[in-house]
Amino acid sequence: MFRGFTQFVCDDCGHKFTGPDMEWMCTVYPAPVKCAKCGGWHTYPSGFHVCLPLGGLFGWNKRIYRRIWKSREETV
């Protein structure tokens, strides 16, 4: 489901950009989008700690998105 646009950060090159906010497999997590600078798919929303207040503090964003990236790479 399309929920608007959000800021993403590329884990590979650190580029920050705006992309479509599409839900990942009927969850609250935004699906990764392709980085406009390097073309990598290892991206995550920069402001995701708003949904999970302690997520940014404890690195949950990275752990969650590492599993999403792995799942995506296994199915593609």
Biopython code that builds the backbone (N, CA, C, O; Angstrom):
import numpy as np
from Bio.PDB.StructureBuilder import StructureBuilder

atoms = [
    (1, "MET", "N", (0.838, -1.168, 0.000)),
    (1, "MET", "CA", (0.000, 0.000, 0.000)),
    (1, "MET", "C", (0.894, 1.246, 0.000)),
    (1, "MET", "O", (1.876, 1.318, 0.738)),
    (2, "PHE", "N", (0.544, 2.203, -0.822)),
    (2, "PHE", "CA", (1.287, 3.461, -0.908)),
    (2, "PHE", "C", (0.840, 4.382, 0.224)),
    (2, "PHE", "O", (-0.354, 4.621, 0.405)),
    (3, "ARG", "N", (1.823, 4.905, 0.996)),
    (3, "ARG", "CA", (1.509, 5.768, 2.140)),
    (3, "ARG", "C", (2.065, 7.176, 1.997)),
    (3, "ARG", "O", (2.008, 7.953, 2.950)),
    (4, "GLY", "N", (2.592, 7.518, 0.850)),
    (4, "GLY", "CA", (3.167, 8.844, 0.651)),
    (4, "GLY", "C", (4.644, 8.752, 0.339)),
    (4, "GLY", "O", (5.100, 7.768, -0.245)),
    (5, "PHE", "N", (5.392, 9.769, 0.724)),
    (5, "PHE", "CA", (6.832, 9.800, 0.480)),
    (5, "PHE", "C", (7.572, 9.987, 1.802)),
    (5, "PHE", "O", (7.051, 10.606, 2.729)),
    (6, "THR", "N", (8.779, 9.452, 1.883)),
    (6, "THR", "CA", (9.583, 9.563, 3.096)),
    (6, "THR", "C", (11.057, 9.693, 2.730)),
    (6, "THR", "O", (11.448, 9.429, 1.593)),
    (7, "GLN", "N", (11.859, 10.097, 3.687)),
    (7, "GLN", "CA", (13.306, 10.208, 3.496)),
    (7, "GLN", "C", (13.954, 8.850, 3.733)),
    (7, "GLN", "O", (13.666, 8.183, 4.726)),
    (8, "PHE", "N", (14.827, 8.444, 2.820)),
    (8, "PHE", "CA", (15.566, 7.192, 2.947)),
    (8, "PHE", "C", (17.054, 7.484, 3.028)),
    (8, "PHE", "O", (17.521, 8.530, 2.575)),
    (9, "VAL", "N", (17.796, 6.544, 3.612)),
    (9, "VAL", "CA", (19.256, 6.606, 3.684)),
    (9, "VAL", "C", (19.789, 5.313, 3.084)),
    (9, "VAL", "O", (19.299, 4.227, 3.393)),
    (10, "CYS", "N", (20.795, 5.438, 2.225)),
    (10, "CYS", "CA", (21.434, 4.264, 1.642)),
    (10, "CYS", "C", (22.506, 3.764, 2.607)),
    (10, "CYS", "O", (23.367, 4.532, 3.037)),
    (11, "ASP", "N", (22.452, 2.487, 2.942)),
    (11, "ASP", "CA", (23.428, 1.894, 3.849)),
    (11, "ASP", "C", (24.786, 1.733, 3.170)),
    (11, "ASP", "O", (25.815, 1.683, 3.844)),
    (12, "ASP", "N", (24.794, 1.651, 1.841)),
    (12, "ASP", "CA", (26.041, 1.461, 1.100)),
    (12, "ASP", "C", (26.844, 2.758, 0.951)),
    (12, "ASP", "O", (28.045, 2.785, 1.220)),
    (13, "CYS", "N", (26.163, 3.844, 0.516)),
    (13, "CYS", "CA", (26.900, 5.082, 0.234)),
    (13, "CYS", "C", (26.531, 6.247, 1.154)),
    (13, "CYS", "O", (27.192, 7.285, 1.113)),
    (14, "GLY", "N", (25.484, 6.101, 1.989)),
    (14, "GLY", "CA", (25.094, 7.161, 2.913)),
    (14, "GLY", "C", (24.243, 8.258, 2.305)),
    (14, "GLY", "O", (23.921, 9.235, 2.981)),
    (15, "HIS", "N", (23.871, 8.112, 1.033)),
    (15, "HIS", "CA", (23.068, 9.122, 0.334)),
    (15, "HIS", "C", (21.671, 9.204, 0.952)),
    (15, "HIS", "O", (21.040, 8.178, 1.205)),
    (16, "LYS", "N", (21.190, 10.430, 1.194)),
    (16, "LYS", "CA", (19.845, 10.651, 1.713)),
    (16, "LYS", "C", (18.980, 11.160, 0.569)),
    (16, "LYS", "O", (19.378, 12.068, -0.160)),
    (17, "PHE", "N", (17.797, 10.574, 0.411)),
    (17, "PHE", "CA", (16.917, 10.946, -0.693)),
    (17, "PHE", "C", (15.464, 10.659, -0.316)),
    (17, "PHE", "O", (15.187, 9.939, 0.644)),
    (18, "THR", "N", (14.549, 11.234, -1.087)),
    (18, "THR", "CA", (13.122, 11.027, -0.882)),
    (18, "THR", "C", (12.645, 9.921, -1.806)),
    (18, "THR", "O", (12.994, 9.892, -2.987)),
    (19, "GLY", "N", (11.846, 9.010, -1.264)),
    (19, "GLY", "CA", (11.313, 7.910, -2.058)),
    (19, "GLY", "C", (9.910, 7.557, -1.618)),
    (19, "GLY", "O", (9.444, 8.016, -0.575)),
    (20, "PRO", "N", (9.228, 6.732, -2.420)),
    (20, "PRO", "CA", (7.860, 6.340, -2.069)),
    (20, "PRO", "C", (7.836, 5.435, -0.842)),
    (20, "PRO", "O", (8.677, 4.548, -0.691)),
    (21, "ASP", "N", (6.878, 5.669, 0.015)),
    (21, "ASP", "CA", (6.706, 4.870, 1.234)),
    (21, "ASP", "C", (5.668, 3.791, 0.948)),
    (21, "ASP", "O", (4.464, 4.032, 1.031)),
    (22, "MET", "N", (6.152, 2.598, 0.612)),
    (22, "MET", "CA", (5.286, 1.443, 0.347)),
    (22, "MET", "C", (5.487, 0.454, 1.490)),
    (22, "MET", "O", (6.618, 0.213, 1.913)),
    (23, "GLU", "N", (4.400, -0.118, 1.989)),
    (23, "GLU", "CA", (4.545, -1.043, 3.115)),
    (23, "GLU", "C", (5.214, -2.339, 2.678)),
    (23, "GLU", "O", (5.018, -2.805, 1.555)),
    (24, "TRP", "N", (6.006, -2.913, 3.579)),
    (24, "TRP", "CA", (6.720, -4.166, 3.323)),
    (24, "TRP", "C", (5.895, -5.334, 3.857)),
    (24, "TRP", "O", (5.769, -5.500, 5.071)),
    (25, "MET", "N", (5.338, -6.136, 2.967)),
    (25, "MET", "CA", (4.622, -7.377, 3.300)),
    (25, "MET", "C", (3.591, -7.179, 4.417)),
    (25, "MET", "O", (3.580, -7.931, 5.391)),
    (26, "CYS", "N", (2.737, -6.182, 4.277)),
    (26, "CYS", "CA", (1.650, -5.907, 5.231)),
    (26, "CYS", "C", (2.158, -5.632, 6.647)),
    (26, "CYS", "O", (1.529, -6.039, 7.624)),
    (27, "THR", "N", (3.290, -4.944, 6.757)),
    (27, "THR", "CA", (3.823, -4.557, 8.064)),
    (27, "THR", "C", (3.918, -3.039, 8.122)),
    (27, "THR", "O", (3.607, -2.356, 7.146)),
    (28, "VAL", "N", (4.339, -2.518, 9.245)),
    (28, "VAL", "CA", (4.520, -1.081, 9.413)),
    (28, "VAL", "C", (5.804, -0.600, 8.730)),
    (28, "VAL", "O", (5.979, 0.601, 8.526)),
    (29, "TYR", "N", (6.701, -1.524, 8.377)),
    (29, "TYR", "CA", (8.002, -1.158, 7.820)),
    (29, "TYR", "C", (7.904, -0.719, 6.366)),
    (29, "TYR", "O", (7.270, -1.402, 5.562)),
    (30, "PRO", "N", (8.520, 0.414, 6.010)),
    (30, "PRO", "CA", (8.576, 0.821, 4.602)),
    (30, "PRO", "C", (9.509, -0.100, 3.813)),
    (30, "PRO", "O", (10.580, -0.470, 4.292)),
    (31, "ALA", "N", (9.095, -0.459, 2.614)),
    (31, "ALA", "CA", (9.908, -1.320, 1.752)),
    (31, "ALA", "C", (11.146, -0.561, 1.282)),
    (31, "ALA", "O", (11.068, 0.639, 1.020)),
    (32, "PRO", "N", (12.288, -1.242, 1.173)),
    (32, "PRO", "CA", (13.499, -0.594, 0.654)),
    (32, "PRO", "C", (13.278, -0.124, -0.785)),
    (32, "PRO", "O", (12.575, -0.777, -1.556)),
    (33, "VAL", "N", (13.874, 0.999, -1.135)),
    (33, "VAL", "CA", (13.814, 1.518, -2.503)),
    (33, "VAL", "C", (15.236, 1.647, -3.039)),
    (33, "VAL", "O", (16.197, 1.701, -2.271)),
    (34, "LYS", "N", (15.356, 1.696, -4.345)),
    (34, "LYS", "CA", (16.667, 1.771, -4.986)),
    (34, "LYS", "C", (17.292, 3.147, -4.772)),
    (34, "LYS", "O", (16.634, 4.172, -4.951)),
    (35, "CYS", "N", (18.561, 3.159, -4.390)),
    (35, "CYS", "CA", (19.291, 4.409, -4.175)),
    (35, "CYS", "C", (19.521, 5.100, -5.515)),
    (35, "CYS", "O", (19.951, 4.473, -6.483)),
    (36, "ALA", "N", (19.233, 6.384, -5.558)),
    (36, "ALA", "CA", (19.402, 7.147, -6.790)),
    (36, "ALA", "C", (20.873, 7.394, -7.118)),
    (36, "ALA", "O", (21.213, 7.627, -8.278)),
    (37, "LYS", "N", (21.742, 7.346, -6.121)),
    (37, "LYS", "CA", (23.160, 7.653, -6.336)),
    (37, "LYS", "C", (23.969, 6.425, -6.750)),
    (37, "LYS", "O", (24.674, 6.462, -7.758)),
    (38, "CYS", "N", (23.874, 5.332, -5.978)),
    (38, "CYS", "CA", (24.716, 4.157, -6.253)),
    (38, "CYS", "C", (23.944, 2.973, -6.831)),
    (38, "CYS", "O", (24.555, 2.013, -7.300)),
    (39, "GLY", "N", (22.611, 3.025, -6.804)),
    (39, "GLY", "CA", (21.811, 1.937, -7.356)),
    (39, "GLY", "C", (21.611, 0.766, -6.413)),
    (39, "GLY", "O", (21.045, -0.252, -6.812)),
    (40, "GLY", "N", (22.062, 0.887, -5.170)),
    (40, "GLY", "CA", (21.910, -0.194, -4.197)),
    (40, "GLY", "C", (20.504, -0.248, -3.624)),
    (40, "GLY", "O", (19.784, 0.750, -3.611)),
    (41, "TRP", "N", (20.123, -1.427, -3.151)),
    (41, "TRP", "CA", (18.803, -1.623, -2.547)),
    (41, "TRP", "C", (18.867, -1.656, -1.026)),
    (41, "TRP", "O", (17.834, -1.837, -0.382)),
    (42, "HIS", "N", (20.038, -1.489, -0.433)),
    (42, "HIS", "CA", (20.168, -1.518, 1.029)),
    (42, "HIS", "C", (19.861, -0.131, 1.590)),
    (42, "HIS", "O", (20.752, 0.596, 2.029)),
    (43, "THR", "N", (18.578, 0.210, 1.562)),
    (43, "THR", "CA", (18.118, 1.513, 2.039)),
    (43, "THR", "C", (17.102, 1.313, 3.153)),
    (43, "THR", "O", (16.434, 0.282, 3.229)),
    (44, "TYR", "N", (16.999, 2.310, 4.009)),
    (44, "TYR", "CA", (16.022, 2.282, 5.092)),
    (44, "TYR", "C", (15.577, 3.712, 5.361)),
    (44, "TYR", "O", (16.309, 4.651, 5.048)),
    (45, "PRO", "N", (14.384, 3.898, 5.939)),
    (45, "PRO", "CA", (13.893, 5.250, 6.201)),
    (45, "PRO", "C", (14.714, 5.940, 7.285)),
    (45, "PRO", "O", (15.013, 5.348, 8.322)),
    (46, "SER", "N", (15.074, 7.189, 7.037)),
    (46, "SER", "CA", (15.926, 7.909, 7.988)),
    (46, "SER", "C", (15.190, 8.272, 9.263)),
    (46, "SER", "O", (15.818, 8.371, 10.316)),
    (47, "GLY", "N", (13.900, 8.472, 9.208)),
    (47, "GLY", "CA", (13.134, 8.876, 10.382)),
    (47, "GLY", "C", (12.333, 7.756, 10.993)),
    (47, "GLY", "O", (11.321, 8.009, 11.646)),
    (48, "PHE", "N", (12.763, 6.504, 10.797)),
    (48, "PHE", "CA", (11.972, 5.375, 11.266)),
    (48, "PHE", "C", (11.913, 5.297, 12.784)),
    (48, "PHE", "O", (11.021, 4.644, 13.326)),
    (49, "HIS", "N", (12.835, 5.941, 13.482)),
    (49, "HIS", "CA", (12.813, 5.936, 14.948)),
    (49, "HIS", "C", (11.562, 6.604, 15.497)),
    (49, "HIS", "O", (11.251, 6.449, 16.678)),
    (50, "VAL", "N", (10.831, 7.351, 14.656)),
    (50, "VAL", "CA", (9.580, 7.964, 15.093)),
    (50, "VAL", "C", (8.550, 6.871, 15.386)),
    (50, "VAL", "O", (7.782, 6.978, 16.342)),
    (51, "CYS", "N", (8.537, 5.809, 14.550)),
    (51, "CYS", "CA", (7.597, 4.700, 14.770)),
    (51, "CYS", "C", (8.029, 3.826, 15.939)),
    (51, "CYS", "O", (7.199, 3.374, 16.728)),
    (52, "LEU", "N", (9.316, 3.594, 16.043)),
    (52, "LEU", "CA", (9.864, 2.809, 17.149)),
    (52, "LEU", "C", (10.794, 3.731, 17.930)),
    (52, "LEU", "O", (11.968, 3.847, 17.578)),
    (53, "PRO", "N", (10.304, 4.389, 18.980)),
    (53, "PRO", "CA", (11.082, 5.418, 19.669)),
    (53, "PRO", "C", (12.493, 5.008, 20.068)),
    (53, "PRO", "O", (13.402, 5.836, 20.003)),
    (54, "LEU", "N", (12.707, 3.779, 20.473)),
    (54, "LEU", "CA", (14.045, 3.353, 20.874)),
    (54, "LEU", "C", (14.779, 2.631, 19.748)),
    (54, "LEU", "O", (15.914, 2.190, 19.927)),
    (55, "GLY", "N", (14.133, 2.508, 18.586)),
    (55, "GLY", "CA", (14.741, 1.785, 17.473)),
    (55, "GLY", "C", (16.058, 2.371, 17.020)),
    (55, "GLY", "O", (17.020, 1.635, 16.799)),
    (56, "GLY", "N", (16.119, 3.682, 16.878)),
    (56, "GLY", "CA", (17.364, 4.314, 16.461)),
    (56, "GLY", "C", (18.444, 4.214, 17.521)),
    (56, "GLY", "O", (19.626, 4.101, 17.199)),
    (57, "LEU", "N", (18.043, 4.256, 18.788)),
    (57, "LEU", "CA", (18.989, 4.217, 19.896)),
    (57, "LEU", "C", (19.702, 2.871, 20.000)),
    (57, "LEU", "O", (20.906, 2.828, 20.252)),
    (58, "PHE", "N", (18.985, 1.794, 19.811)),
    (58, "PHE", "CA", (19.562, 0.458, 19.973)),
    (58, "PHE", "C", (19.938, -0.210, 18.656)),
    (58, "PHE", "O", (20.346, -1.372, 18.661)),
    (59, "GLY", "N", (19.814, 0.484, 17.535)),
    (59, "GLY", "CA", (20.185, -0.093, 16.255)),
    (59, "GLY", "C", (19.169, -1.080, 15.700)),
    (59, "GLY", "O", (19.517, -1.901, 14.852)),
    (60, "TRP", "N", (17.922, -1.020, 16.156)),
    (60, "TRP", "CA", (16.906, -1.949, 15.658)),
    (60, "TRP", "C", (16.628, -1.724, 14.190)),
    (60, "TRP", "O", (16.321, -2.675, 13.470)),
    (61, "ASN", "N", (16.729, -0.472, 13.719)),
    (61, "ASN", "CA", (16.506, -0.200, 12.300)),
    (61, "ASN", "C", (17.404, -1.070, 11.446)),
    (61, "ASN", "O", (16.937, -1.722, 10.512)),
    (62, "LYS", "N", (18.681, -1.085, 11.759)),
    (62, "LYS", "CA", (19.647, -1.855, 10.976)),
    (62, "LYS", "C", (19.347, -3.340, 11.050)),
    (62, "LYS", "O", (19.398, -4.027, 10.030)),
    (63, "ARG", "N", (19.037, -3.849, 12.223)),
    (63, "ARG", "CA", (18.755, -5.283, 12.363)),
    (63, "ARG", "C", (17.516, -5.680, 11.574)),
    (63, "ARG", "O", (17.511, -6.694, 10.876)),
    (64, "ILE", "N", (16.481, -4.883, 11.690)),
    (64, "ILE", "CA", (15.237, -5.170, 10.976)),
    (64, "ILE", "C", (15.481, -5.115, 9.476)),
    (64, "ILE", "O", (15.071, -6.010, 8.736)),
    (65, "TYR", "N", (16.147, -4.066, 9.038)),
    (65, "TYR", "CA", (16.358, -3.914, 7.600)),
    (65, "TYR", "C", (17.388, -4.886, 7.045)),
    (65, "TYR", "O", (17.327, -5.202, 5.857)),
    (66, "ARG", "N", (18.318, -5.369, 7.834)),
    (66, "ARG", "CA", (19.225, -6.427, 7.357)),
    (66, "ARG", "C", (18.435, -7.689, 7.041)),
    (66, "ARG", "O", (18.713, -8.367, 6.052)),
    (67, "ARG", "N", (17.451, -8.007, 7.879)),
    (67, "ARG", "CA", (16.600, -9.171, 7.601)),
    (67, "ARG", "C", (15.739, -8.941, 6.365)),
    (67, "ARG", "O", (15.545, -9.859, 5.568)),
    (68, "ILE", "N", (15.222, -7.731, 6.198)),
    (68, "ILE", "CA", (14.422, -7.417, 5.010)),
    (68, "ILE", "C", (15.288, -7.521, 3.762)),
    (68, "ILE", "O", (14.860, -8.099, 2.763)),
    (69, "TRP", "N", (16.517, -6.965, 3.803)),
    (69, "TRP", "CA", (17.409, -7.024, 2.641)),
    (69, "TRP", "C", (17.741, -8.466, 2.292)),
    (69, "TRP", "O", (17.755, -8.840, 1.119)),
    (70, "LYS", "N", (18.008, -9.277, 3.314)),
    (70, "LYS", "CA", (18.348, -10.685, 3.080)),
    (70, "LYS", "C", (17.163, -11.421, 2.460)),
    (70, "LYS", "O", (17.331, -12.187, 1.511)),
    (71, "SER", "N", (15.976, -11.189, 2.993)),
    (71, "SER", "CA", (14.771, -11.819, 2.462)),
    (71, "SER", "C", (14.538, -11.413, 1.012)),
    (71, "SER", "O", (14.182, -12.244, 0.177)),
    (72, "ARG", "N", (14.737, -10.149, 0.723)),
    (72, "ARG", "CA", (14.545, -9.647, -0.639)),
    (72, "ARG", "C", (15.557, -10.262, -1.596)),
    (72, "ARG", "O", (15.201, -10.639, -2.713)),
    (73, "GLU", "N", (16.810, -10.367, -1.174)),
    (73, "GLU", "CA", (17.858, -10.927, -2.032)),
    (73, "GLU", "C", (17.642, -12.416, -2.288)),
    (73, "GLU", "O", (17.998, -12.917, -3.355)),
    (74, "GLU", "N", (17.066, -13.123, -1.327)),
    (74, "GLU", "CA", (16.809, -14.551, -1.507)),
    (74, "GLU", "C", (15.672, -14.812, -2.485)),
    (74, "GLU", "O", (15.651, -15.851, -3.145)),
    (75, "THR", "N", (14.721, -13.875, -2.589)),
    (75, "THR", "CA", (13.571, -14.079, -3.470)),
    (75, "THR", "C", (13.779, -13.515, -4.865)),
    (75, "THR", "O", (13.033, -13.858, -5.782)),
    (76, "VAL", "N", (14.767, -12.663, -5.044)),
    (76, "VAL", "CA", (14.979, -12.039, -6.368)),
    (76, "VAL", "C", (15.895, -12.851, -7.207)),
    (76, "VAL", "O", (16.183, -12.479, -8.345)),
]
sb = StructureBuilder()
sb.init_structure("model")
sb.init_model(0)
sb.init_chain("A")
sb.init_seg("    ")
for serial, (resi, resn, name, xyz) in enumerate(atoms, 1):
    if name == "N":
        sb.init_residue(resn, " ", resi, " ")
    sb.init_atom(name, np.array(xyz, "f"), 0.0, 1.0, " ", f" {name:<3s}", serial, name[0])
structure = sb.get_structure()
